[in-house]
């Protein structure tokens, strides 16, 4: 039960999470052998355009098609994600003019290693995901409203949600996507007025308890800088920084 195994599970889970978004209409999706590219054409920021791959040879073969995919959508920037176990792809990207841009921390845990602790404050599941959308908007900015609107569309998505409330008011939330026996955690957000009150910890404990009840053996996530302390306190292991590389200026210009 190694960090490499948890990293592999997070990679697989993230692809499934993005495919779910694509199926619900919020993402454009290009699927190639060993490579998955996702795009939100309404946003130029590379953060919203992501390429995930299984091995360097597959990425090398796919890069021209990936470029054409984004160019065809009018996008000039996108990011290729490398896990710590995919660093051999750096040479492939560098040869094509890509450059390192930023990192995102990855974390994971085997559920047997996490304490079976109660949330501490009442938590519940959500049928309607409006509260999840609104909390993420309050935490991360108004541009996320359109991006997350997909989660409010019928039919209800195949996800598991937790929300913490105070006097009926939603203050923190998160959701989990199960792939085999691994629960991937996404969209954890706390209202700015409720930070530091333990709400996110309660939500995470609720998500962990739910994953155990469903028979999962592992849980994985990507963290913001602010979330690292919470996840480490809960017992998550650091899986290393996932690197994100972007294409050279001009590669994304539209043909014509």
C-alpha positions as CSV (number, residue, x, y, z in Angstrom):
1,X,0.0,0.0,0.0
2,X,2.3,2.7,-1.3
3,X,2.1,6.3,-2.2
4,X,2.5,5.3,-5.9
5,X,-0.7,3.2,-5.5
6,X,-2.6,6.1,-4.0
7,X,-1.3,8.4,-6.7
8,X,-2.5,6.0,-9.4
9,X,-6.0,5.9,-7.7
10,X,-6.2,9.7,-7.6
11,X,-5.2,9.9,-11.2
12,X,-7.9,7.4,-12.3
13,X,-10.5,9.1,-10.0
14,X,-9.8,12.6,-11.3
15,X,-10.3,11.4,-14.9
16,X,-13.6,9.8,-13.9
17,X,-14.7,13.0,-12.1
18,X,-13.9,15.1,-15.2
19,X,-15.6,12.6,-17.5
20,X,-18.7,12.9,-15.3
21,X,-18.6,16.7,-15.8
22,X,-18.3,16.2,-19.5
23,X,-21.2,13.8,-19.6
24,X,-23.3,16.5,-17.8
25,X,-22.4,19.1,-20.4
26,X,-19.9,21.5,-18.7
27,X,-16.7,20.2,-20.3
28,X,-15.6,19.5,-23.8
29,X,-13.7,16.2,-23.9
30,X,-11.1,14.6,-26.2
31,X,-10.3,11.0,-25.6
32,X,-7.2,9.4,-27.2
33,X,-5.2,6.2,-26.3
34,X,-3.7,6.9,-22.9
35,X,-4.6,10.6,-23.0
36,X,-7.7,12.6,-21.9
37,X,-8.1,16.3,-22.6
38,X,-10.8,18.5,-21.1
39,X,-11.8,22.1,-21.9
40,X,-14.1,24.9,-20.8
41,X,-14.1,27.1,-23.9
42,X,-15.7,30.1,-22.2
43,X,-12.5,30.5,-20.0
44,X,-9.1,31.4,-21.4
45,X,-7.3,30.6,-18.1
46,X,-5.2,27.4,-18.4
47,X,-6.5,26.3,-15.0
48,X,-9.8,25.3,-16.6
49,X,-8.2,23.3,-19.5
50,X,-6.4,20.0,-18.4
51,X,-4.7,17.1,-20.1
52,X,-4.2,13.9,-18.2
53,X,-2.2,10.9,-19.5
54,X,-1.0,7.4,-18.6
55,X,2.5,7.4,-19.9
56,X,5.0,9.5,-21.8
57,X,4.8,7.7,-25.1
58,X,1.0,8.1,-25.3
59,X,1.4,11.8,-24.5
60,X,4.1,12.2,-27.2
61,X,1.8,10.7,-29.8
62,X,-1.2,12.7,-28.7
63,X,0.3,16.2,-28.4
64,X,-0.5,17.4,-32.0
65,X,-4.1,16.3,-31.7
66,X,-4.3,17.9,-28.2
67,X,-3.0,21.2,-29.7
68,X,-5.6,21.0,-32.5
69,X,-8.4,20.3,-30.0
70,X,-7.7,23.4,-28.0
71,X,-7.0,25.6,-31.0
72,X,-10.3,24.5,-32.5
73,X,-12.0,25.8,-29.4
74,X,-10.2,29.1,-29.6
75,X,-8.0,28.4,-26.5
76,X,-4.4,29.5,-26.3
77,X,-3.5,28.0,-23.0
78,X,-4.0,24.6,-21.4
79,X,-2.1,22.5,-18.8
80,X,-0.6,19.1,-19.0
81,X,-0.6,17.4,-15.6
82,X,2.3,15.3,-14.4
83,X,2.2,13.2,-11.3
84,X,5.5,12.5,-9.4
85,X,5.6,9.1,-11.2
86,X,5.3,10.7,-14.7
87,X,8.4,12.9,-14.6
88,X,9.8,11.1,-17.6
89,X,7.3,13.1,-19.7
90,X,9.1,16.4,-18.9
91,X,11.5,15.7,-21.8
92,X,8.6,15.1,-24.2
93,X,7.0,18.4,-23.1
94,X,10.2,20.4,-23.2
95,X,11.0,19.2,-26.7
96,X,7.7,20.8,-27.8
97,X,8.3,24.1,-26.0
98,X,6.2,23.4,-23.0
99,X,7.3,25.0,-19.7
100,X,6.6,24.3,-16.1
101,X,3.9,26.6,-14.7
102,X,2.6,25.6,-11.2
103,X,2.0,22.7,-8.8
104,X,-1.0,21.4,-6.9
105,X,-0.5,19.2,-3.8
106,X,-1.9,15.6,-3.9
107,X,-3.0,13.7,-0.8
108,X,-4.4,10.3,0.0
109,X,-5.1,7.9,2.8
110,X,-6.0,4.2,3.4
111,X,-9.2,4.4,5.3
112,X,-8.0,1.7,7.8
113,X,-5.3,4.2,8.8
114,X,-7.6,7.1,9.6
115,X,-9.3,7.5,13.0
116,X,-13.0,6.7,13.1
117,X,-13.9,10.2,14.5
118,X,-17.3,11.8,14.7
119,X,-17.7,15.0,12.6
120,X,-18.1,17.1,15.8
121,X,-20.9,19.2,14.3
122,X,-24.0,17.8,12.5
123,X,-23.6,17.0,8.9
124,X,-26.0,15.6,6.3
125,X,-26.2,14.6,2.6
126,X,-27.6,16.9,-0.1
127,X,-30.2,15.9,-2.6
128,X,-30.2,19.3,-4.4
129,X,-26.6,20.5,-4.9
130,X,-27.5,24.2,-5.0
131,X,-25.9,24.7,-1.6
132,X,-22.7,23.0,-2.9
133,X,-22.5,25.4,-5.8
134,X,-23.2,28.5,-3.7
135,X,-20.7,27.6,-1.1
136,X,-18.0,27.1,-3.7
137,X,-18.9,30.4,-5.3
138,X,-18.6,32.2,-1.9
139,X,-15.2,30.5,-1.3
140,X,-13.6,30.7,-4.7
141,X,-15.3,33.5,-6.7
142,X,-18.3,34.3,-8.9
143,X,-16.7,32.8,-12.0
144,X,-17.3,29.4,-10.5
145,X,-21.1,29.8,-10.6
146,X,-21.3,29.0,-14.4
147,X,-18.6,26.3,-14.1
148,X,-20.4,24.5,-11.4
149,X,-23.9,24.9,-12.7
150,X,-23.6,21.4,-14.2
151,X,-24.1,19.9,-10.7
152,X,-27.6,21.5,-10.5
153,X,-28.8,20.0,-13.7
154,X,-31.1,16.9,-13.7
155,X,-30.7,14.0,-13.3
156,X,-28.9,14.0,-10.0
157,X,-25.2,13.0,-10.4
158,X,-23.6,9.8,-9.1
159,X,-21.8,11.5,-6.2
160,X,-21.9,11.5,-2.4
161,X,-22.3,14.8,-0.7
162,X,-21.9,16.2,2.8
163,X,-22.9,19.6,4.1
164,X,-22.5,21.2,7.6
165,X,-25.1,23.8,8.7
166,X,-25.6,26.2,11.5
167,X,-29.2,27.1,12.3
168,X,-30.1,25.8,8.8
169,X,-27.6,27.9,7.0
170,X,-25.0,25.9,4.9
171,X,-21.5,26.7,5.9
172,X,-19.3,24.0,4.5
173,X,-19.6,21.2,2.0
174,X,-17.8,18.6,-0.2
175,X,-18.5,15.7,-2.4
176,X,-17.0,12.3,-3.2
177,X,-16.9,10.3,-6.4
178,X,-16.3,6.6,-6.0
179,X,-14.2,4.7,-8.6
180,X,-14.0,1.0,-7.6
181,X,-13.1,1.2,-3.9
182,X,-11.6,4.6,-3.8
183,X,-13.5,7.8,-2.9
184,X,-12.1,10.9,-4.6
185,X,-12.9,14.1,-2.7
186,X,-13.8,17.3,-4.6
187,X,-15.4,20.8,-4.2
188,X,-14.7,21.1,-0.5
189,X,-15.6,24.7,0.4
190,X,-16.3,26.7,3.5
191,X,-18.1,30.1,3.6
192,X,-15.5,32.8,4.4
193,X,-17.5,33.8,7.5
194,X,-17.2,30.2,8.9
195,X,-13.5,29.5,8.4
196,X,-11.6,28.4,11.5
197,X,-14.7,26.9,13.1
198,X,-14.0,23.3,12.3
199,X,-16.7,23.0,9.6
200,X,-14.4,21.7,6.9
201,X,-13.0,19.1,9.3
202,X,-16.6,18.0,10.1
203,X,-17.4,17.7,6.3
204,X,-14.3,15.7,5.7
205,X,-15.1,13.3,8.6
206,X,-18.6,12.9,7.2
207,X,-17.1,12.1,3.7
208,X,-14.7,9.6,5.3
209,X,-17.5,7.9,7.3
210,X,-19.6,7.7,4.2
211,X,-16.8,6.2,2.2
212,X,-16.2,3.5,4.9
213,X,-19.9,2.7,4.9
214,X,-19.9,2.2,1.1
215,X,-17.0,-0.3,1.4
216,X,-14.2,2.0,0.1
217,X,-10.6,1.3,1.2
218,X,-9.0,4.6,0.2
219,X,-9.7,8.2,-0.2
220,X,-7.7,10.7,-2.4
221,X,-7.8,14.4,-3.2
222,X,-6.0,17.5,-4.5
223,X,-5.5,20.3,-1.9
224,X,-5.4,24.0,-1.9
225,X,-2.7,25.6,0.2
226,X,-5.3,26.5,2.8
227,X,-6.6,22.9,3.0
228,X,-3.2,21.2,3.7
229,X,-3.3,21.7,7.4
230,X,-6.8,20.2,7.7
231,X,-6.1,17.2,5.6
232,X,-2.8,16.4,7.4
233,X,-4.6,16.7,10.8
234,X,-7.1,14.2,9.5
235,X,-4.3,11.7,8.7
236,X,-3.9,12.2,4.9
237,X,-0.5,11.5,3.5
238,X,1.3,13.9,1.2
239,X,1.7,12.3,-2.2
240,X,3.9,15.0,-3.7
241,X,3.3,18.0,-5.9
242,X,1.5,17.4,-9.3
243,X,3.3,19.6,-11.9
244,X,1.4,21.5,-14.6
245,X,3.1,22.4,-17.8
246,X,1.7,24.9,-20.4
247,X,2.4,25.3,-24.1
248,X,4.6,27.9,-25.6
249,X,3.1,31.3,-26.6
250,X,1.4,31.1,-29.9
251,X,0.8,27.4,-30.0
252,X,-2.8,27.9,-29.2
253,X,-3.6,30.4,-32.0
254,X,-6.5,29.4,-34.2
255,X,-5.7,28.1,-37.7
256,X,-6.6,30.3,-40.6
